[in-house]
Amino acid sequence: MSDTLKLNQARQGDRGVIVRVGDHGHHDEHGMELERRLLELGFVEGARIEVLHEGLFGRDPIAMKVDDMRVALRRHEAASLTVRFEETAVTEAGFVREEATA
């Protein structure tokens, strides 16, 4: 089972695939610049994402692995990325998370 959400809703350990970069509904100047920067950093549709670490205060910033590189983003920047998470157990946040296997 998979669930599609904004990357800023992810928790440490979540994994998935980017399905959309940017908010295609509004195209203000700031949003277009952020989308361009994310694409330049390698946040492209089809890239695999794994959340590695969250900051202590407000869980900001988020450190993640994007394909073979590591990048940190602020949560408001991560809100521009839509990810299909591939997990199996539902968390309190309302999205799906992978269960640990022994």
GUKOL-368777 format. One record per atom (N, C-alpha, C): residue number from 1; residue in one letter; atom name; x, y, z. Coordinates in steps of 0.001 Angstrom, whole numbers, plus 524288, in hexadecimal, padded with zeros to 5 digits. Layout:
BEGIN
<node pos="NUM" code="A" site="CA" c1="X" c2="Y" c3="Z"/>
...
//
This chain:
BEGIN
<node pos="1" code="M" site="N" c1="8034B" c2="7FB65" c3="80000"/>
<node pos="1" code="M" site="CA" c1="80000" c2="80000" c3="80000"/>
<node pos="1" code="M" site="C" c1="80377" c2="804D9" c3="80000"/>
<node pos="2" code="S" site="N" c1="801C5" c2="80903" c3="7FD75"/>
<node pos="2" code="S" site="CA" c1="804D3" c2="80DCD" c3="7FD73"/>
<node pos="2" code="S" site="C" c1="80137" c2="8126C" c3="7FE5C"/>
<node pos="3" code="D" site="N" c1="80382" c2="816D0" c3="8000A"/>
<node pos="3" code="D" site="CA" c1="8008B" c2="81B81" c3="80128"/>
<node pos="3" code="D" site="C" c1="8038B" c2="82024" c3="7FEFF"/>
<node pos="4" code="T" site="N" c1="800D6" c2="823C4" c3="7FC6A"/>
<node pos="4" code="T" site="CA" c1="8035A" c2="82855" c3="7FA1A"/>
<node pos="4" code="T" site="C" c1="80249" c2="82D15" c3="7FD81"/>
<node pos="5" code="L" site="N" c1="80683" c2="82F88" c3="7FF6C"/>
<node pos="5" code="L" site="CA" c1="80627" c2="83422" c3="802C1"/>
<node pos="5" code="L" site="C" c1="80A93" c2="837E4" c3="8018A"/>
<node pos="6" code="K" site="N" c1="80A49" c2="83C85" c3="803D5"/>
<node pos="6" code="K" site="CA" c1="80E87" c2="84050" c3="8036B"/>
<node pos="6" code="K" site="C" c1="8131C" c2="83E70" c3="806C3"/>
<node pos="7" code="L" site="N" c1="817DB" c2="83F78" c3="804FB"/>
<node pos="7" code="L" site="CA" c1="81C87" c2="83DAA" c3="807C0"/>
<node pos="7" code="L" site="C" c1="81CFB" c2="8400D" c3="80D35"/>
<node pos="8" code="N" site="N" c1="81AD5" c2="844B5" c3="80E0D"/>
<node pos="8" code="N" site="CA" c1="81B3D" c2="84716" c3="8133E"/>
<node pos="8" code="N" site="C" c1="81828" c2="8441B" c3="81765"/>
<node pos="9" code="Q" site="N" c1="814CB" c2="84069" c3="815D8"/>
<node pos="9" code="Q" site="CA" c1="811D6" c2="83D3D" c3="81989"/>
<node pos="9" code="Q" site="C" c1="814A7" c2="83828" c3="81AEF"/>
<node pos="10" code="A" site="N" c1="81914" c2="8372B" c3="8188C"/>
<node pos="10" code="A" site="CA" c1="81BF3" c2="83252" c3="8196F"/>
<node pos="10" code="A" site="C" c1="81E9F" c2="8324F" c3="81EBD"/>
<node pos="11" code="R" site="N" c1="81FBB" c2="82DAF" c3="82095"/>
<node pos="11" code="R" site="CA" c1="82290" c2="82CDB" c3="8257A"/>
<node pos="11" code="R" site="C" c1="8279F" c2="829E7" c3="8245E"/>
<node pos="12" code="Q" site="N" c1="82B2C" c2="82A1D" c3="82814"/>
<node pos="12" code="Q" site="CA" c1="83020" c2="82757" c3="82791"/>
<node pos="12" code="Q" site="C" c1="82F22" c2="82197" c3="82650"/>
<node pos="13" code="G" site="N" c1="831ED" c2="81F90" c3="8226D"/>
<node pos="13" code="G" site="CA" c1="83164" c2="81A21" c3="820D8"/>
<node pos="13" code="G" site="C" c1="82DAD" c2="81949" c3="81C4D"/>
<node pos="14" code="D" site="N" c1="82A79" c2="81D2A" c3="81B09"/>
<node pos="14" code="D" site="CA" c1="826D2" c2="81C9C" c3="816AC"/>
<node pos="14" code="D" site="C" c1="829C7" c2="81C7C" c3="81184"/>
<node pos="15" code="R" site="N" c1="827CB" c2="8195D" c3="80DE0"/>
<node pos="15" code="R" site="CA" c1="82A31" c2="818C6" c3="808B4"/>
<node pos="15" code="R" site="C" c1="82602" c2="8193D" c3="80491"/>
<node pos="16" code="G" site="N" c1="8278A" c2="81B23" c3="80007"/>
<node pos="16" code="G" site="CA" c1="823C7" c2="81B80" c3="7FBC6"/>
<node pos="16" code="G" site="C" c1="82645" c2="81D71" c3="7F6D1"/>
<node pos="17" code="V" site="N" c1="822EF" c2="81F03" c3="7F324"/>
<node pos="17" code="V" site="CA" c1="82498" c2="820D9" c3="7EDFC"/>
<node pos="17" code="V" site="C" c1="821ED" c2="82613" c3="7ECF7"/>
<node pos="18" code="I" site="N" c1="824D5" c2="829DA" c3="7EB00"/>
<node pos="18" code="I" site="CA" c1="8229B" c2="82EF3" c3="7E9AD"/>
<node pos="18" code="I" site="C" c1="81EF2" c2="82E49" c3="7E507"/>
<node pos="19" code="V" site="N" c1="81A25" c2="83032" c3="7E58E"/>
<node pos="19" code="V" site="CA" c1="81663" c2="82FE0" c3="7E147"/>
<node pos="19" code="V" site="C" c1="81529" c2="8353D" c3="7DEF6"/>
<node pos="20" code="R" site="N" c1="81664" c2="83983" c3="7E1D8"/>
<node pos="20" code="R" site="CA" c1="81586" c2="83EC2" c3="7DFB9"/>
<node pos="20" code="R" site="C" c1="81915" c2="842A2" c3="7E26F"/>
<node pos="21" code="V" site="N" c1="81B54" c2="84632" c3="7DF5B"/>
<node pos="21" code="V" site="CA" c1="81EB0" c2="84A4C" c3="7E164"/>
<node pos="21" code="V" site="C" c1="81BE8" c2="84F78" c3="7E07F"/>
<node pos="22" code="G" site="N" c1="81B41" c2="8527A" c3="7E4A6"/>
<node pos="22" code="G" site="CA" c1="818B6" c2="8578E" c3="7E43F"/>
<node pos="22" code="G" site="C" c1="812D7" c2="85725" c3="7E4C5"/>
<node pos="23" code="D" site="N" c1="81076" c2="85BB2" c3="7E54E"/>
<node pos="23" code="D" site="CA" c1="80AC1" c2="85C05" c3="7E5A6"/>
<node pos="23" code="D" site="C" c1="808E0" c2="85E07" c3="7E067"/>
<node pos="24" code="H" site="N" c1="806F6" c2="85A7D" c3="7DD28"/>
<node pos="24" code="H" site="CA" c1="80577" c2="85BEB" c3="7D7DA"/>
<node pos="24" code="H" site="C" c1="8008E" c2="85F3F" c3="7D7A4"/>
<node pos="25" code="G" site="N" c1="7FE0E" c2="86039" c3="7DC22"/>
<node pos="25" code="G" site="CA" c1="7F960" c2="86374" c3="7DC4C"/>
<node pos="25" code="G" site="C" c1="7FAA2" c2="86943" c3="7DC36"/>
<node pos="26" code="H" site="N" c1="7FE73" c2="86AFB" c3="7DF57"/>
<node pos="26" code="H" site="CA" c1="7FFF7" c2="87085" c3="7DF73"/>
<node pos="26" code="H" site="C" c1="8054F" c2="870EF" c3="7DD01"/>
<node pos="27" code="H" site="N" c1="8060C" c2="874FB" c3="7DA1D"/>
<node pos="27" code="H" site="CA" c1="80B48" c2="875E6" c3="7D804"/>
<node pos="27" code="H" site="C" c1="80CF9" c2="87B72" c3="7D93B"/>
<node pos="28" code="D" site="N" c1="80D99" c2="87C86" c3="7DE57"/>
<node pos="28" code="D" site="CA" c1="80FC0" c2="88188" c3="7DFE2"/>
<node pos="28" code="D" site="C" c1="815A6" c2="8814C" c3="7DF35"/>
<node pos="29" code="E" site="N" c1="81821" c2="885C1" c3="7DF58"/>
<node pos="29" code="E" site="CA" c1="81DC1" c2="88609" c3="7DE54"/>
<node pos="29" code="E" site="C" c1="820EF" c2="882E5" c3="7E24D"/>
<node pos="30" code="H" site="N" c1="81F73" c2="88343" c3="7E755"/>
<node pos="30" code="H" site="CA" c1="8224D" c2="8805E" c3="7EB61"/>
<node pos="30" code="H" site="C" c1="821AD" c2="87A79" c3="7EA9B"/>
<node pos="31" code="G" site="N" c1="81CF9" c2="878B2" c3="7E97B"/>
<node pos="31" code="G" site="CA" c1="81BF6" c2="87324" c3="7E8AF"/>
<node pos="31" code="G" site="C" c1="81EED" c2="870F5" c3="7E407"/>
<node pos="32" code="M" site="N" c1="81F3A" c2="873FB" c3="7DFDD"/>
<node pos="32" code="M" site="CA" c1="82210" c2="8723D" c3="7DB36"/>
<node pos="32" code="M" site="C" c1="827EC" c2="871F4" c3="7DC48"/>
<node pos="33" code="E" site="N" c1="82A00" c2="875A7" c3="7DF49"/>
<node pos="33" code="E" site="CA" c1="82F90" c2="87597" c3="7E0A9"/>
<node pos="33" code="E" site="C" c1="830DB" c2="870E9" c3="7E41A"/>
<node pos="34" code="L" site="N" c1="82D82" c2="86FCD" c3="7E7EB"/>
<node pos="34" code="L" site="CA" c1="82E56" c2="86B46" c3="7EB53"/>
<node pos="34" code="L" site="C" c1="82E2A" c2="86643" c3="7E825"/>
<node pos="35" code="E" site="N" c1="82A69" c2="865C4" c3="7E4A2"/>
<node pos="35" code="E" site="CA" c1="82A07" c2="86120" c3="7E155"/>
<node pos="35" code="E" site="C" c1="82EFF" c2="8606E" c3="7DE10"/>
<node pos="36" code="R" site="N" c1="83103" c2="864A6" c3="7DBDD"/>
<node pos="36" code="R" site="CA" c1="835CF" c2="8646A" c3="7D8BE"/>
<node pos="36" code="R" site="C" c1="83A68" c2="86297" c3="7DC16"/>
<node pos="37" code="R" site="N" c1="83AE1" c2="864C1" c3="7E0DD"/>
<node pos="37" code="R" site="CA" c1="83F30" c2="8633D" c3="7E457"/>
<node pos="37" code="R" site="C" c1="83EDA" c2="85D7D" c3="7E5E4"/>
<node pos="38" code="L" site="N" c1="83A19" c2="85B9F" c3="7E70A"/>
<node pos="38" code="L" site="CA" c1="83966" c2="85624" c3="7E87E"/>
<node pos="38" code="L" site="C" c1="83AF1" c2="8528E" c3="7E3FB"/>
<node pos="39" code="L" site="N" c1="83967" c2="853F4" c3="7DF44"/>
<node pos="39" code="L" site="CA" c1="83AD7" c2="850CD" c3="7DAAF"/>
<node pos="39" code="L" site="C" c1="840C4" c2="850B0" c3="7D9F9"/>
<node pos="40" code="E" site="N" c1="84352" c2="8552A" c3="7DAB4"/>
<node pos="40" code="E" site="CA" c1="84908" c2="85567" c3="7DA3B"/>
<node pos="40" code="E" site="C" c1="84BC4" c2="85211" c3="7DE48"/>
<node pos="41" code="L" site="N" c1="84966" c2="8517F" c3="7E2E5"/>
<node pos="41" code="L" site="CA" c1="84BAC" c2="84E48" c3="7E714"/>
<node pos="41" code="L" site="C" c1="84AC9" c2="8486F" c3="7E649"/>
<node pos="42" code="G" site="N" c1="84793" c2="84703" c3="7E27A"/>
<node pos="42" code="G" site="CA" c1="846AD" c2="8417D" c3="7E175"/>
<node pos="42" code="G" site="C" c1="84163" c2="83F7E" c3="7E331"/>
<node pos="43" code="F" site="N" c1="83DFE" c2="842FA" c3="7E506"/>
<node pos="43" code="F" site="CA" c1="838B4" c2="84175" c3="7E688"/>
<node pos="43" code="F" site="C" c1="83562" c2="84138" c3="7E198"/>
<node pos="44" code="V" site="N" c1="835BF" c2="83CE1" c3="7DED9"/>
<node pos="44" code="V" site="CA" c1="832FA" c2="83C25" c3="7D9E6"/>
<node pos="44" code="V" site="C" c1="82F0A" c2="837B8" c3="7DA83"/>
<node pos="45" code="E" site="N" c1="82B07" c2="837C9" c3="7D745"/>
<node pos="45" code="E" site="CA" c1="82727" c2="83399" c3="7D76F"/>
<node pos="45" code="E" site="C" c1="829D3" c2="82E60" c3="7D67B"/>
<node pos="46" code="G" site="N" c1="82895" c2="82A8B" c3="7D9BF"/>
<node pos="46" code="G" site="CA" c1="82AE9" c2="82562" c3="7D95B"/>
<node pos="46" code="G" site="C" c1="82F85" c2="82488" c3="7DCFA"/>
<node pos="47" code="A" site="N" c1="831A0" c2="828B8" c3="7DF56"/>
<node pos="47" code="A" site="CA" c1="8360A" c2="82827" c3="7E2F6"/>
<node pos="47" code="A" site="C" c1="8342A" c2="82593" c3="7E800"/>
<node pos="48" code="R" site="N" c1="8375B" c2="8220E" c3="7EA1A"/>
<node pos="48" code="R" site="CA" c1="83613" c2="81F68" c3="7EEFE"/>
<node pos="48" code="R" site="C" c1="837BE" c2="822D3" c3="7F395"/>
<node pos="49" code="I" site="N" c1="8346A" c2="82314" c3="7F78F"/>
<node pos="49" code="I" site="CA" c1="83543" c2="8265C" c3="7FC2D"/>
<node pos="49" code="I" site="C" c1="83532" c2="822F2" c3="80111"/>
<node pos="50" code="E" site="N" c1="838BC" c2="8240E" c3="804B4"/>
<node pos="50" code="E" site="CA" c1="83889" c2="821AB" c3="809EB"/>
<node pos="50" code="E" site="C" c1="839B4" c2="825F0" c3="80DDD"/>
<node pos="51" code="V" site="N" c1="83643" c2="826B7" c3="811B4"/>
<node pos="51" code="V" site="CA" c1="83716" c2="82AAA" c3="815C0"/>
<node pos="51" code="V" site="C" c1="83ADA" c2="82864" c3="819C7"/>
<node pos="52" code="L" site="N" c1="83F63" c2="82AF0" c3="81A53"/>
<node pos="52" code="L" site="CA" c1="8437E" c2="828FB" c3="81DC5"/>
<node pos="52" code="L" site="C" c1="84352" c2="82B58" c3="8233A"/>
<node pos="53" code="H" site="N" c1="841F8" c2="8305D" c3="82394"/>
<node pos="53" code="H" site="CA" c1="84241" c2="83310" c3="8289B"/>
<node pos="53" code="H" site="C" c1="83EA6" c2="837C9" c3="82890"/>
<node pos="54" code="E" site="N" c1="83C9A" c2="8391D" c3="82D38"/>
<node pos="54" code="E" site="CA" c1="8396F" c2="83DD1" c3="82DE1"/>
<node pos="54" code="E" site="C" c1="83BF2" c2="84124" c3="8321A"/>
<node pos="55" code="G" site="N" c1="83BB8" c2="84642" c3="83169"/>
<node pos="55" code="G" site="CA" c1="83DD1" c2="849D2" c3="83551"/>
<node pos="55" code="G" site="C" c1="83AE2" c2="84955" c3="83A7F"/>
<node pos="56" code="L" site="N" c1="83D5E" c2="84B24" c3="83EB2"/>
<node pos="56" code="L" site="CA" c1="83B15" c2="84A9D" c3="843E8"/>
<node pos="56" code="L" site="C" c1="8367C" c2="84E45" c3="844D8"/>
<node pos="57" code="F" site="N" c1="836BC" c2="852FB" c3="842CC"/>
<node pos="57" code="F" site="CA" c1="832B7" c2="856E1" c3="843D2"/>
<node pos="57" code="F" site="C" c1="82F14" c2="85751" c3="83F2F"/>
<node pos="58" code="G" site="N" c1="82A4C" c2="855A7" c3="83FD3"/>
<node pos="58" code="G" site="CA" c1="8267B" c2="855D4" c3="83BA4"/>
<node pos="58" code="G" site="C" c1="8279B" c2="851FE" c3="83746"/>
<node pos="59" code="R" site="N" c1="82AF3" c2="84E23" c3="83854"/>
<node pos="59" code="R" site="CA" c1="82C7D" c2="84A2A" c3="8347A"/>
<node pos="59" code="R" site="C" c1="82EA3" c2="84CA8" c3="82F84"/>
<node pos="60" code="D" site="N" c1="8313D" c2="8511E" c3="83013"/>
<node pos="60" code="D" site="CA" c1="83331" c2="8540E" c3="82B9F"/>
<node pos="60" code="D" site="C" c1="83900" c2="85511" c3="82C5E"/>
<node pos="61" code="P" site="N" c1="83C53" c2="85459" c3="82896"/>
<node pos="61" code="P" site="CA" c1="83B65" c2="8528F" c3="82338"/>
<node pos="61" code="P" site="C" c1="83AF6" c2="84C9A" c3="822E8"/>
<node pos="62" code="I" site="N" c1="83A0A" c2="84AAD" c3="81E30"/>
<node pos="62" code="I" site="CA" c1="839AD" c2="84518" c3="81D1F"/>
<node pos="62" code="I" site="C" c1="83E7C" c2="84396" c3="819F6"/>
<node pos="63" code="A" site="N" c1="84176" c2="83FB8" c3="81BD2"/>
<node pos="63" code="A" site="CA" c1="845CE" c2="83D9F" c3="818C1"/>
<node pos="63" code="A" site="C" c1="843D9" c2="838C2" c3="815FC"/>
<node pos="64" code="M" site="N" c1="844FB" c2="83851" c3="810FD"/>
<node pos="64" code="M" site="CA" c1="84304" c2="833DC" c3="80E03"/>
<node pos="64" code="M" site="C" c1="846F6" c2="83205" c3="80A0D"/>
<node pos="65" code="K" site="N" c1="84635" c2="82D3C" c3="80868"/>
<node pos="65" code="K" site="CA" c1="8493C" c2="82AF9" c3="8042E"/>
<node pos="65" code="K" site="C" c1="845CF" c2="82B4A" c3="7FF54"/>
<node pos="66" code="V" site="N" c1="847E4" c2="82DAA" c3="7FB2F"/>
<node pos="66" code="V" site="CA" c1="84524" c2="82E19" c3="7F62E"/>
<node pos="66" code="V" site="C" c1="84879" c2="82B1E" c3="7F247"/>
<node pos="67" code="D" site="N" c1="846A1" c2="82697" c3="7F0A5"/>
<node pos="67" code="D" site="CA" c1="849BF" c2="822F8" c3="7ED83"/>
<node pos="67" code="D" site="C" c1="84EDB" c2="82207" c3="7F05E"/>
<node pos="68" code="D" site="N" c1="85358" c2="823D9" c3="7EE5D"/>
<node pos="68" code="D" site="CA" c1="85866" c2="822BF" c3="7F0DC"/>
<node pos="68" code="D" site="C" c1="85AC1" c2="8275E" c3="7F3C4"/>
<node pos="69" code="M" site="N" c1="857E0" c2="82BA1" c3="7F480"/>
<node pos="69" code="M" site="CA" c1="85A18" c2="83022" c3="7F744"/>
<node pos="69" code="M" site="C" c1="856E2" c2="83165" c3="7FC19"/>
<node pos="70" code="R" site="N" c1="8593E" c2="8346B" c3="7FF87"/>
<node pos="70" code="R" site="CA" c1="85695" c2="8360B" c3="8044B"/>
<node pos="70" code="R" site="C" c1="855C1" c2="83BE9" c3="8041D"/>
<node pos="71" code="V" site="N" c1="850F9" c2="83D8D" c3="8059C"/>
<node pos="71" code="V" site="CA" c1="84F6C" c2="84306" c3="80545"/>
<node pos="71" code="V" site="C" c1="84C19" c2="84450" c3="80A0E"/>
<node pos="72" code="A" site="N" c1="84C58" c2="84931" c3="80BD2"/>
<node pos="72" code="A" site="CA" c1="848E3" c2="84B06" c3="80FFF"/>
<node pos="72" code="A" site="C" c1="84572" c2="84F60" c3="80DDA"/>
<node pos="73" code="L" site="N" c1="8406E" c2="84F2E" c3="80F42"/>
<node pos="73" code="L" site="CA" c1="83CA5" c2="85329" c3="80DB0"/>
<node pos="73" code="L" site="C" c1="8398F" c2="854E8" c3="81271"/>
<node pos="74" code="R" site="N" c1="837C5" c2="859C0" c3="8124C"/>
<node pos="74" code="R" site="CA" c1="83404" c2="85B9F" c3="8162A"/>
<node pos="74" code="R" site="C" c1="82EB6" c2="85937" c3="814DE"/>
<node pos="75" code="R" site="N" c1="82B6E" c2="858A2" c3="818BF"/>
<node pos="75" code="R" site="CA" c1="82648" c2="8564A" c3="817DD"/>
<node pos="75" code="R" site="C" c1="82308" c2="85972" c3="813FB"/>
<node pos="76" code="H" site="N" c1="8236D" c2="85EAA" c3="8140E"/>
<node pos="76" code="H" site="CA" c1="8204A" c2="861B3" c3="81059"/>
<node pos="76" code="H" site="C" c1="82220" c2="860D2" c3="80ABE"/>
<node pos="77" code="E" site="N" c1="8271F" c2="85F8B" c3="809F8"/>
<node pos="77" code="E" site="CA" c1="82912" c2="85E30" c3="804B9"/>
<node pos="77" code="E" site="C" c1="82745" c2="858B2" c3="80333"/>
<node pos="78" code="A" site="N" c1="82764" c2="8551E" c3="806FB"/>
<node pos="78" code="A" site="CA" c1="825C9" c2="84FB5" c3="805FA"/>
<node pos="78" code="A" site="C" c1="81FFD" c2="84F5B" c3="8049D"/>
<node pos="79" code="A" site="N" c1="81CEB" c2="85346" c3="80612"/>
<node pos="79" code="A" site="CA" c1="81757" c2="85348" c3="804D0"/>
<node pos="79" code="A" site="C" c1="81669" c2="853B9" c3="7FEF1"/>
<node pos="80" code="S" site="N" c1="81A64" c2="85532" c3="7FBFB"/>
<node pos="80" code="S" site="CA" c1="819EC" c2="855A2" c3="7F649"/>
<node pos="80" code="S" site="C" c1="81AB2" c2="8506A" c3="7F382"/>
<node pos="81" code="L" site="N" c1="81BD9" c2="84C4E" c3="7F66F"/>
<node pos="81" code="L" site="CA" c1="81CDD" c2="8472D" c3="7F41C"/>
<node pos="81" code="L" site="C" c1="818A0" c2="8434D" c3="7F5BB"/>
<node pos="82" code="T" site="N" c1="81658" c2="840AD" c3="7F1F0"/>
<node pos="82" code="T" site="CA" c1="81278" c2="83CA1" c3="7F303"/>
<node pos="82" code="T" site="C" c1="81523" c2="8375A" c3="7F251"/>
<node pos="83" code="V" site="N" c1="81497" c2="83402" c3="7F646"/>
<node pos="83" code="V" site="CA" c1="81753" c2="82EFC" c3="7F661"/>
<node pos="83" code="V" site="C" c1="81360" c2="82A98" c3="7F727"/>
<node pos="84" code="R" site="N" c1="81434" c2="8264C" c3="7F466"/>
<node pos="84" code="R" site="CA" c1="8111F" c2="8218A" c3="7F53E"/>
<node pos="84" code="R" site="C" c1="8143C" c2="81E26" c3="7F904"/>
<node pos="85" code="F" site="N" c1="81259" c2="81DCC" c3="7FDD7"/>
<node pos="85" code="F" site="CA" c1="814F8" c2="81AB4" c3="801D4"/>
<node pos="85" code="F" site="C" c1="8136B" c2="8150B" c3="8013A"/>
<node pos="86" code="E" site="N" c1="81736" c2="8118E" c3="801CC"/>
<node pos="86" code="E" site="CA" c1="81655" c2="80BF2" c3="80110"/>
<node pos="86" code="E" site="C" c1="81704" c2="8091C" c3="8063D"/>
<node pos="87" code="E" site="N" c1="81346" c2="809A8" c3="809B2"/>
<node pos="87" code="E" site="CA" c1="8138E" c2="8074B" c3="80ED3"/>
<node pos="87" code="E" site="C" c1="80EC2" c2="803F9" c3="80FE0"/>
<node pos="88" code="T" site="N" c1="80EC5" c2="8013D" c3="81476"/>
<node pos="88" code="T" site="CA" c1="80A7E" c2="7FD9E" c3="8157F"/>
<node pos="88" code="T" site="C" c1="80772" c2="7FE88" c3="81A80"/>
<node pos="89" code="A" site="N" c1="80959" c2="8018C" c3="81E32"/>
<node pos="89" code="A" site="CA" c1="80682" c2="8024D" c3="82318"/>
<node pos="89" code="A" site="C" c1="804F5" c2="80809" c3="823B0"/>
<node pos="90" code="V" site="N" c1="80027" c2="80918" c3="8253A"/>
<node pos="90" code="V" site="CA" c1="7FE44" c2="80E74" c3="825C3"/>
<node pos="90" code="V" site="C" c1="80030" c2="810C1" c3="82AEC"/>
<node pos="91" code="T" site="N" c1="801FF" c2="815AF" c3="82AC0"/>
<node pos="91" code="T" site="CA" c1="803D6" c2="8186A" c3="82F6C"/>
<node pos="91" code="T" site="C" c1="7FFA3" c2="81C1C" c3="83165"/>
<node pos="92" code="E" site="N" c1="800B7" c2="81EAC" c3="835CF"/>
<node pos="92" code="E" site="CA" c1="7FD03" c2="8226C" c3="83804"/>
<node pos="92" code="E" site="C" c1="7FC59" c2="8271F" c3="8346F"/>
<node pos="93" code="A" site="N" c1="8003C" c2="82869" c3="83154"/>
<node pos="93" code="A" site="CA" c1="7FFF0" c2="82CF3" c3="82DE0"/>
<node pos="93" code="A" site="C" c1="7FC30" c2="82C0A" c3="8295C"/>
<node pos="94" code="G" site="N" c1="7FA4C" c2="82742" c3="828BD"/>
<node pos="94" code="G" site="CA" c1="7F675" c2="8263C" c3="824C0"/>
<node pos="94" code="G" site="C" c1="7F8B7" c2="82461" c3="81F9B"/>
<node pos="95" code="F" site="N" c1="7FDC6" c2="8234C" c3="81F72"/>
<node pos="95" code="F" site="CA" c1="7FFED" c2="82106" c3="81ABB"/>
<node pos="95" code="F" site="C" c1="802B4" c2="81C04" c3="81C00"/>
<node pos="96" code="V" site="N" c1="80485" c2="81969" c3="81821"/>
<node pos="96" code="V" site="CA" c1="80658" c2="81412" c3="8189E"/>
<node pos="96" code="V" site="C" c1="80C2E" c2="813FA" c3="819CA"/>
<node pos="97" code="R" site="N" c1="80DD6" c2="8105D" c3="81D11"/>
<node pos="97" code="R" site="CA" c1="81358" c2="80FD0" c3="81E7C"/>
<node pos="97" code="R" site="C" c1="814D8" c2="80A11" c3="81E77"/>
<node pos="98" code="E" site="N" c1="819AB" c2="808F1" c3="81CE4"/>
<node pos="98" code="E" site="CA" c1="81B85" c2="80390" c3="81C86"/>
<node pos="98" code="E" site="C" c1="81C38" c2="8012E" c3="821EB"/>
<node pos="99" code="E" site="N" c1="81A8C" c2="7FC56" c3="82295"/>
<node pos="99" code="E" site="CA" c1="81B4E" c2="7F983" c3="82772"/>
<node pos="99" code="E" site="C" c1="820B4" c2="7F719" c3="82781"/>
<node pos="100" code="A" site="N" c1="82315" c2="7F6EC" c3="82C18"/>
<node pos="100" code="A" site="CA" c1="82836" c2="7F472" c3="82C9C"/>
<node pos="100" code="A" site="C" c1="8278A" c2="7EE96" c3="82C44"/>
<node pos="101" code="T" site="N" c1="82B16" c2="7EC0F" c3="82971"/>
<node pos="101" code="T" site="CA" c1="82AF8" c2="7E662" c3="82915"/>
<node pos="101" code="T" site="C" c1="82FA6" c2="7E42C" c3="82BE2"/>
<node pos="102" code="A" site="N" c1="82EE2" c2="7DFF3" c3="82EA1"/>
<node pos="102" code="A" site="CA" c1="8332D" c2="7DDA6" c3="831AE"/>
<node pos="102" code="A" site="C" c1="83592" c2="7D922" c3="82ED7"/>
//
